[in-house]
């Protein structure tokens, strides 16, 4: 018995060391330790419990997947829940994810991005708790936080414990953009928060619970395992790409601004090796840089303007601005010869407001548009302060 305890203790030390991957790029500050790497904090919470996992390819402790760690520690993992892009993170944006069986572990994989985005009572049977461990990028329209919302709701309705293993937000130093108008609520915007909310998934889970945003004003039994040695102002380089079309730090910094182009005919370079690092359209008026989107399995099977030469801007040769900018959106709108159809029906859902496109159409400057957001942002910041786990 003592030998077994020694083995587990040694394994926990190894896990802790693996989790301190030095991804904090802020200099000599202590290394960041993600929630997942702190097994000694969450193992007591799931002792003798049957566990479900809402995880994907980012759910790692060093070079080891969380599932492998938990199984090696004797945790009774019963099922896996998969968000957009799938359990392995190899499905393109918007692709329906099918139920499956994980070949390595034999565990059932339940899709939360197929016929339903919320697990049914039957799918919640046979487990006592759900662990959420997915890397977010801090933008309201990034759908992992929507998957988290629906799982929290299912846990509240079915009396299951919900445990968040927190991770840093690589855009956590920014709070910017219009606050969502709930009349535009959708899977790419479920909460009255700005495009850049400056919170980790753990902090956001506390806000969802505390503000009564779950259906029926329910609250789930929530525990957050915080990140150690982290502040929102810290730069953080992701060790694993969070989704197929965010392959590096540059794309993650640009994503909050460039994703708005997904509500227009302008390409964000899906179907290239540099998605969310360039923009363009099949018309030379948009710039000298050229790229031609093509079908890439697991990234973009049918990218916009497939096979056509697009002209635009390459951000890989520029210093990427942090936070949110409307500069390029306004410029491309003004360059276009199709202003009446520049914004499609998806744009308002991404923006979270119907006024942004109208202000651009009316010729407002970026500064004037930003000024209109400030009162709502100030209200959000006051609410946000109640749920913070980390200093700014």
C-alpha positions as CSV (number, residue, x, y, z in Angstrom):
1,X,0.0,0.0,0.0
2,X,2.8,2.4,1.0
3,X,4.6,1.5,-2.3
4,X,1.4,2.4,-4.3
5,X,1.2,5.8,-2.5
6,X,4.8,6.5,-3.3
7,X,4.3,5.7,-7.0
8,X,1.3,8.0,-7.2
9,X,3.2,10.8,-5.3
10,X,6.1,10.4,-7.7
11,X,3.7,10.6,-10.7
12,X,2.1,13.8,-9.3
13,X,5.5,15.4,-9.0
14,X,6.3,14.4,-12.7
15,X,2.9,15.8,-13.8
16,X,3.5,19.1,-12.0
17,X,6.9,19.4,-13.6
18,X,5.5,18.6,-17.0
19,X,2.9,21.3,-16.6
20,X,5.4,24.1,-16.0
21,X,6.2,24.4,-19.7
22,X,7.7,27.9,-19.5
23,X,5.1,29.3,-22.0
24,X,5.1,32.7,-20.2
25,X,7.2,34.9,-22.4
26,X,7.3,37.7,-20.0
27,X,11.0,37.3,-18.9
28,X,12.1,36.1,-15.5
29,X,8.7,35.8,-13.9
30,X,7.8,32.4,-12.3
31,X,6.7,29.9,-14.9
32,X,3.0,29.4,-15.4
33,X,1.3,26.2,-14.1
34,X,-2.0,25.5,-15.8
35,X,-4.9,24.0,-13.8
36,X,-4.4,20.7,-15.5
37,X,-0.9,20.4,-14.3
38,X,-2.0,20.7,-10.6
39,X,-3.4,17.2,-10.2
40,X,-2.9,17.3,-6.5
41,X,-5.6,20.1,-6.4
42,X,-8.3,18.3,-8.4
43,X,-7.7,14.6,-7.7
44,X,-9.3,14.9,-4.2
45,X,-12.4,16.4,-5.9
46,X,-13.0,13.4,-8.1
47,X,-11.9,10.6,-5.8
48,X,-14.3,7.7,-6.3
49,X,-16.3,9.6,-8.9
50,X,-17.2,8.7,-12.4
51,X,-15.9,11.4,-14.7
52,X,-16.7,12.9,-18.1
53,X,-14.3,15.1,-19.9
54,X,-15.0,18.1,-22.2
55,X,-11.6,18.2,-23.8
56,X,-9.7,18.5,-27.1
57,X,-6.1,18.5,-28.5
58,X,-5.1,21.4,-26.2
59,X,-5.9,19.4,-23.0
60,X,-2.4,18.6,-22.2
61,X,0.1,18.4,-19.4
62,X,3.4,19.0,-21.1
63,X,3.5,16.5,-23.9
64,X,0.9,14.2,-22.4
65,X,-2.9,14.4,-22.9
66,X,-5.0,14.9,-19.8
67,X,-6.9,11.7,-20.5
68,X,-3.7,9.6,-20.3
69,X,-2.7,11.3,-17.1
70,X,-6.1,10.7,-15.4
71,X,-6.3,7.1,-16.5
72,X,-2.8,6.4,-15.3
73,X,-3.8,7.9,-11.9
74,X,-6.7,5.5,-11.7
75,X,-9.5,8.1,-12.3
76,X,-12.7,6.4,-13.6
77,X,-13.1,8.3,-16.9
78,X,-16.4,7.2,-18.5
79,X,-16.8,9.4,-21.6
80,X,-15.4,12.2,-23.6
81,X,-17.4,15.2,-24.9
82,X,-16.1,16.8,-28.1
83,X,-16.5,20.5,-29.1
84,X,-16.2,22.2,-32.5
85,X,-13.2,20.9,-34.4
86,X,-13.6,17.5,-32.6
87,X,-11.8,15.7,-29.8
88,X,-8.5,15.7,-31.8
89,X,-9.0,19.2,-33.2
90,X,-8.7,18.1,-36.8
91,X,-12.0,19.1,-38.2
92,X,-12.5,22.4,-40.2
93,X,-14.6,25.2,-38.8
94,X,-18.3,24.5,-38.9
95,X,-17.9,20.8,-39.8
96,X,-20.4,18.6,-38.0
97,X,-18.8,16.3,-35.5
98,X,-20.1,12.7,-35.2
99,X,-20.3,10.5,-32.1
100,X,-17.4,8.2,-32.1
101,X,-15.2,5.8,-30.0
102,X,-11.7,6.9,-29.1
103,X,-9.4,4.3,-30.7
104,X,-6.7,4.7,-28.0
105,X,-8.8,4.4,-24.8
106,X,-12.0,2.8,-26.1
107,X,-14.0,5.6,-24.5
108,X,-17.2,6.9,-26.2
109,X,-16.8,10.3,-27.7
110,X,-20.1,12.4,-27.6
111,X,-20.3,15.2,-30.1
112,X,-21.4,18.6,-28.9
113,X,-21.1,20.0,-32.4
114,X,-23.5,18.0,-34.4
115,X,-27.2,17.4,-34.1
116,X,-27.1,18.9,-30.6
117,X,-24.8,21.3,-28.8
118,X,-26.0,20.5,-25.4
119,X,-25.7,17.0,-23.9
120,X,-29.0,15.2,-23.2
121,X,-29.9,13.7,-19.8
122,X,-29.2,10.3,-21.3
123,X,-25.7,11.4,-22.3
124,X,-25.1,12.7,-18.8
125,X,-26.0,9.4,-17.2
126,X,-23.3,7.3,-15.7
127,X,-21.1,10.2,-14.6
128,X,-20.8,12.3,-11.4
129,X,-18.7,15.2,-12.6
130,X,-17.4,16.8,-15.8
131,X,-13.9,18.2,-16.2
132,X,-13.5,21.1,-18.7
133,X,-10.0,21.6,-19.9
134,X,-9.8,23.5,-23.3
135,X,-7.5,26.3,-24.3
136,X,-9.5,29.5,-25.2
137,X,-8.2,32.6,-27.1
138,X,-10.4,35.2,-25.3
139,X,-12.8,36.2,-28.1
140,X,-16.5,36.1,-27.6
141,X,-17.2,34.3,-30.9
142,X,-14.7,31.5,-30.3
143,X,-17.1,28.6,-29.7
144,X,-15.3,26.7,-26.9
145,X,-16.9,29.0,-24.3
146,X,-20.3,28.2,-25.8
147,X,-19.6,24.5,-25.4
148,X,-18.7,25.2,-21.8
149,X,-22.0,27.1,-21.3
150,X,-24.1,24.3,-22.5
151,X,-22.2,21.7,-20.4
152,X,-22.6,23.9,-17.3
153,X,-26.3,24.0,-18.1
154,X,-26.5,20.2,-18.4
155,X,-24.5,19.8,-15.2
156,X,-26.9,22.1,-13.4
157,X,-30.0,20.3,-14.7
158,X,-28.6,16.8,-14.0
159,X,-26.9,17.5,-10.6
160,X,-23.4,16.9,-11.8
161,X,-20.3,18.7,-10.6
162,X,-18.4,20.9,-13.1
163,X,-14.7,21.4,-12.7
164,X,-12.7,23.9,-14.8
165,X,-9.0,23.3,-15.2
166,X,-8.1,26.9,-16.0
167,X,-5.6,28.1,-18.7
168,X,-4.2,31.5,-19.5
169,X,-5.9,33.8,-22.1
170,X,-3.4,34.8,-24.8
171,X,-5.5,37.9,-25.4
172,X,-6.2,38.4,-21.7
173,X,-4.8,41.9,-21.5
174,X,-7.5,43.4,-23.7
175,X,-11.1,44.3,-23.0
176,X,-12.6,45.8,-26.2
177,X,-15.4,45.8,-28.7
178,X,-19.2,46.1,-28.5
179,X,-21.0,44.2,-25.8
180,X,-23.3,41.6,-27.2
181,X,-26.9,42.7,-27.8
182,X,-28.8,39.6,-26.6
183,X,-31.3,39.9,-29.4
184,X,-28.4,38.6,-31.5
185,X,-27.5,35.7,-29.2
186,X,-26.2,32.7,-31.1
187,X,-23.5,30.0,-30.8
188,X,-20.9,32.6,-31.7
189,X,-22.1,34.9,-29.0
190,X,-24.1,33.7,-26.0
191,X,-23.3,36.2,-23.3
192,X,-23.5,40.0,-22.9
193,X,-19.7,40.5,-23.1
194,X,-17.5,42.4,-25.5
195,X,-15.6,40.8,-28.3
196,X,-12.4,40.8,-26.2
197,X,-13.5,40.0,-22.6
198,X,-10.1,39.8,-20.9
199,X,-11.1,36.7,-18.8
200,X,-10.0,33.1,-18.6
201,X,-12.5,30.3,-19.1
202,X,-12.5,29.8,-15.3
203,X,-13.4,33.4,-14.6
204,X,-16.0,33.4,-17.4
205,X,-17.5,30.2,-15.9
206,X,-17.9,32.0,-12.6
207,X,-19.5,34.9,-14.3
208,X,-22.0,32.6,-16.2
209,X,-22.9,31.0,-12.9
210,X,-23.0,34.2,-10.9
211,X,-25.0,36.3,-13.3
212,X,-27.7,33.6,-13.7
213,X,-27.0,33.2,-17.5
214,X,-27.8,29.4,-17.5
215,X,-31.3,28.5,-18.6
216,X,-33.9,28.9,-15.8
217,X,-31.4,31.0,-13.8
218,X,-29.8,27.8,-12.6
219,X,-26.3,27.4,-11.1
220,X,-24.1,24.4,-11.5
221,X,-21.8,23.1,-8.8
222,X,-18.7,24.8,-10.0
223,X,-15.0,24.5,-9.0
224,X,-12.2,26.3,-10.8
225,X,-8.6,25.2,-10.5
226,X,-6.7,28.4,-11.1
227,X,-3.5,28.9,-13.1
228,X,-0.5,29.6,-10.9
229,X,1.8,32.6,-11.5
230,X,-0.5,34.2,-14.0
231,X,-1.7,37.8,-14.6
232,X,-3.9,39.0,-17.4
233,X,-1.2,41.3,-18.6
234,X,1.2,38.4,-19.3
235,X,2.0,37.4,-22.9
236,X,1.4,33.7,-23.3
237,X,2.4,31.6,-26.2
238,X,0.2,28.6,-26.8
239,X,2.1,25.2,-26.9
240,X,-0.7,23.6,-29.0
241,X,-2.7,25.3,-31.7
242,X,-6.2,25.8,-30.4
243,X,-8.0,25.1,-33.7
244,X,-7.0,24.3,-37.3
245,X,-7.0,27.8,-38.5
246,X,-5.2,29.5,-35.6
247,X,-1.7,27.9,-36.1
248,X,0.5,30.4,-34.3
249,X,0.7,33.5,-32.0
250,X,0.2,35.9,-34.8
251,X,-3.1,34.4,-36.0
252,X,-4.3,34.4,-32.4
253,X,-3.5,38.1,-31.9
254,X,-5.2,39.0,-35.2
255,X,-8.2,36.7,-34.8
256,X,-10.4,39.1,-32.8
257,X,-10.2,41.7,-35.5
258,X,-10.0,39.6,-38.6
259,X,-12.9,37.2,-37.7
260,X,-15.3,40.0,-38.4
261,X,-14.4,39.6,-42.1
262,X,-16.1,36.2,-41.9
263,X,-19.3,38.2,-42.1
264,X,-18.2,39.7,-45.4
265,X,-17.1,38.4,-48.8
266,X,-13.4,39.1,-47.9
267,X,-11.2,36.0,-47.4
268,X,-9.2,35.6,-44.2
269,X,-6.8,33.3,-46.0
270,X,-8.6,30.1,-45.1
271,X,-7.3,27.5,-47.6
272,X,-3.7,28.7,-47.2
273,X,-0.9,27.9,-44.8
274,X,-1.4,31.3,-43.1
275,X,-5.1,31.6,-42.1
276,X,-6.0,34.7,-40.1
277,X,-2.7,36.3,-41.1
278,X,-3.8,37.9,-44.4
279,X,-7.0,39.2,-46.0
280,X,-8.0,39.5,-49.6
281,X,-10.5,39.4,-52.4
282,X,-10.4,38.5,-56.1
283,X,-9.9,42.1,-57.2
284,X,-6.5,44.0,-57.5
285,X,-8.0,47.1,-55.9
286,X,-7.6,45.5,-52.5
287,X,-3.8,45.3,-52.5
288,X,-0.6,43.9,-54.1
289,X,-0.2,40.8,-52.0
290,X,-1.7,37.7,-53.7
291,X,-2.8,34.3,-52.5
292,X,-5.0,31.6,-53.9
293,X,-7.2,29.6,-51.5
294,X,-7.3,25.8,-52.0
295,X,-9.0,22.9,-50.3
296,X,-7.0,21.6,-47.3
297,X,-8.4,18.7,-45.4
298,X,-8.9,19.4,-41.8
299,X,-8.6,23.1,-42.3
300,X,-10.8,24.3,-45.1
301,X,-12.4,21.9,-47.5
302,X,-14.3,24.6,-49.4
303,X,-12.7,27.9,-48.6
304,X,-14.1,31.2,-49.9
305,X,-12.8,32.1,-53.3
306,X,-11.3,28.6,-53.8
307,X,-9.0,28.6,-56.8
308,X,-9.2,32.3,-57.4
309,X,-6.3,34.8,-56.9
310,X,-7.1,37.1,-54.0
311,X,-5.4,40.5,-53.6
312,X,-5.0,42.1,-50.2
313,X,-2.8,42.5,-47.2
314,X,-0.2,40.2,-45.7
315,X,0.1,40.8,-41.9
316,X,3.1,38.5,-41.6
317,X,5.3,41.3,-42.8
318,X,3.8,43.8,-40.3
319,X,3.9,44.2,-36.6
320,X,0.6,42.8,-35.4
321,X,-1.5,45.2,-33.4
322,X,-2.8,43.7,-30.2
323,X,-6.5,43.9,-29.2
324,X,-9.2,44.9,-31.6
325,X,-8.9,47.1,-34.7
326,X,-11.5,48.2,-37.2
327,X,-9.0,49.9,-39.5
328,X,-8.8,47.1,-42.1
329,X,-12.6,46.4,-42.0
330,X,-13.3,50.1,-42.7
331,X,-10.6,50.3,-45.4
332,X,-11.9,47.2,-47.3
333,X,-15.5,48.4,-47.1
334,X,-14.5,51.7,-48.6
335,X,-12.4,50.0,-51.4
336,X,-15.2,47.6,-52.3
337,X,-17.4,48.2,-55.3
338,X,-20.2,46.2,-53.6
339,X,-21.0,48.3,-50.5
340,X,-24.7,47.2,-50.5
341,X,-23.7,43.6,-50.1
342,X,-20.4,43.9,-48.3
343,X,-22.0,42.8,-44.9
344,X,-23.8,39.5,-44.9
345,X,-26.4,38.2,-42.4
346,X,-23.6,36.6,-40.2
347,X,-21.8,39.9,-39.6
348,X,-24.2,41.2,-36.9
349,X,-23.9,37.9,-34.9
350,X,-20.1,38.2,-35.0
351,X,-20.1,41.9,-34.1
352,X,-22.8,41.3,-31.4
353,X,-24.6,44.5,-32.6
354,X,-26.5,45.7,-35.6
355,X,-25.0,49.2,-35.3
356,X,-21.4,48.5,-36.2
357,X,-22.1,47.9,-39.9
358,X,-24.4,50.9,-39.9
359,X,-21.8,53.2,-38.5
360,X,-19.3,52.0,-41.1
361,X,-21.9,52.6,-43.8
362,X,-22.5,56.1,-42.4
363,X,-18.8,56.9,-42.6
364,X,-18.0,57.1,-38.9
365,X,-14.3,57.0,-37.9
366,X,-13.0,54.1,-35.8
367,X,-12.5,56.6,-32.9
368,X,-16.2,57.7,-33.1
369,X,-17.4,54.0,-33.3
370,X,-15.2,53.1,-30.3
371,X,-16.6,56.0,-28.3
372,X,-20.1,54.6,-28.6
373,X,-19.0,51.4,-26.9
374,X,-17.5,53.0,-23.8
375,X,-20.5,53.1,-21.4
376,X,-21.3,49.4,-22.0
377,X,-17.7,48.5,-21.7
378,X,-17.5,50.3,-18.4
379,X,-20.5,48.4,-17.1
380,X,-18.9,45.1,-18.2
381,X,-15.7,45.9,-16.5
382,X,-17.5,46.5,-13.2
383,X,-19.3,43.2,-13.5
384,X,-16.0,41.4,-14.6
385,X,-14.2,42.6,-11.4
386,X,-16.5,40.5,-9.3
387,X,-15.3,37.2,-10.9
388,X,-11.6,37.8,-11.4
389,X,-9.1,35.2,-10.2
390,X,-6.0,37.0,-11.4
391,X,-4.7,40.5,-11.4
392,X,-4.7,42.6,-14.5
